[in-house]
Amino acid sequence: MSAGDAASDGHRRVDYPHFLQLGTRWKDNDLYGHVNNVEYYSYFDTVINAYLIRQGGLDIHAGPVIGICAESYCRFLDSLAFPDAVDAGLRVAHLGRSSVRYEIGLFAQGSERIAAAGWFVHVFVDRDQRRPTPIPQPLRDALSKLLIEPAA
């Protein structure tokens, strides 16, 4: 699938209600001169957790609830490379009782062309017991702001 196909598949810049700009690092590039595939997952993790901490009040060090990654996926559509910045778009496709499915779009800074599209599922668990627990209300409220409408 090309980046053009992805754009027609709901992966345009305007389809993401939240963005975080991330700097690429020298170490992110591989021998082929572009950001290595594993770094894309790090960008996913960063945009999600920065949002949860800043907008939802998630206390990653001492809070009673933590998010555990249950599933992730990335479709690579175009190259990113150091020293370019990455605009990481974030939206919520599903908000359950104890889980959330995020959708992430990575764009070269200022570009309308998507470089990668993916998803990431968090299951929120009790920090001590590691058992699923309802998403705390402040987090739920923040995540609700990113919830996309299902297709008709």
C-alpha positions in Angstrom: 0.0 0.0 0.0 1.3 3.4 -0.9 1.2 6.6 1.2 -1.5 7.8 -1.2 -3.7 4.8 -0.6 -3.2 5.2 3.2 -4.4 8.8 2.9 -7.6 7.7 1.3 -8.0 5.1 4.1 -8.5 7.7 6.8 -4.8 8.3 7.5 -4.6 12.0 6.6 -3.0 14.5 8.9 -6.4 16.1 9.6 -7.7 12.7 10.8 -5.6 12.9 14.0 -6.8 15.3 16.7 -3.6 15.4 18.7 0.0 15.8 17.5 3.4 15.7 19.2 6.6 16.7 17.4 9.5 14.3 18.0 13.1 14.8 17.0 14.9 12.0 15.2 18.3 11.1 16.6 21.5 10.2 14.9 21.2 6.7 16.3 17.7 6.3 14.8 19.1 5.9 11.3 20.2 2.5 10.1 22.9 1.7 7.5 20.4 2.4 4.7 20.1 6.0 5.6 16.6 6.1 7.1 15.0 5.6 10.5 15.2 1.9 11.5 11.8 0.2 11.8 12.1 -0.5 15.5 12.3 3.3 16.2 8.7 3.8 14.8 7.4 1.8 17.8 9.3 4.0 20.1 7.6 7.1 18.5 4.3 5.4 19.0 5.0 4.8 22.7 6.2 8.3 23.2 3.2 10.1 21.7 0.8 7.9 23.7 2.5 8.1 27.0 3.3 11.8 26.8 -0.5 12.4 26.2 -1.5 10.1 29.1 0.9 11.9 31.5 0.2 15.5 30.4 -3.5 15.3 29.5 -4.7 12.4 31.6 -2.6 12.8 34.7 -1.1 9.3 34.5 1.4 8.8 37.3 3.9 6.4 35.8 6.0 6.1 39.0 3.5 5.7 41.8 0.0 5.6 40.4 -2.3 2.6 41.2 -2.9 1.9 37.5 -0.5 1.3 34.6 -1.0 0.6 30.9 0.4 -2.7 29.5 0.9 -3.1 25.8 -1.3 -6.0 24.6 -0.9 -5.5 20.8 0.9 -3.2 18.4 1.2 -2.9 14.6 2.9 -0.7 12.1 2.5 -0.3 8.4 5.6 1.4 6.8 4.6 3.7 3.9 7.5 6.2 3.5 10.9 6.8 4.9 11.8 9.1 7.8 15.4 10.1 8.4 17.7 12.0 10.8 17.8 15.0 11.2 14.2 15.5 10.3 11.5 15.9 13.0 8.5 13.6 13.1 4.9 14.8 13.7 3.2 12.0 15.6 -0.6 12.0 15.3 -2.8 10.3 17.8 -6.4 9.2 18.0 -8.5 6.7 19.8 -10.4 4.1 17.8 -11.8 2.1 20.7 -12.3 3.0 24.4 -13.3 0.0 26.5 -13.7 -0.6 30.2 -10.1 -1.4 30.8 -8.5 -1.1 27.4 -7.9 1.4 24.7 -6.9 1.1 21.0 -4.9 4.0 19.8 -4.2 4.8 16.1 -1.0 6.6 15.3 0.1 8.3 12.2 3.7 9.4 11.7 4.5 12.3 9.3 7.7 14.0 8.4 7.5 17.5 9.9 5.0 19.6 8.0 4.3 16.9 5.4 0.8 15.8 4.4 2.2 12.4 3.3 2.0 9.7 5.9 5.2 7.8 6.6 3.7 5.1 8.9 0.3 4.2 10.3 -0.3 1.8 13.1 -2.1 0.9 16.3 -1.3 0.2 19.9 -3.6 -1.4 22.5 -3.1 -0.7 26.2 -4.8 -2.8 28.9 -4.9 -0.9 32.1 -4.0 -3.0 35.1 -3.6 -2.6 38.8 0.1 -1.8 39.4 0.5 -4.4 42.2 -1.8 -7.3 41.1 -1.4 -6.8 37.3 -5.1 -7.6 36.8 -7.3 -5.5 34.4 -8.9 -2.6 36.1 -11.3 0.1 34.9 -9.6 3.1 33.2 -9.5 5.9 35.8 -11.9 8.8 35.0 -9.3 11.5 34.4 -7.6 9.2 31.8 -11.0 8.2 30.3 -11.9 11.9 30.0 -8.6 12.7 28.2 -8.9 9.6 25.9 -12.5 10.5 25.1 -11.3 13.7 23.5 -9.4 11.7 20.9 -12.1 9.2 20.2 -13.0 9.0 16.5 -16.4 8.4 15.2 -17.0 5.0 13.8 -17.6 4.8 10.0 -21.2 4.8 9.0 
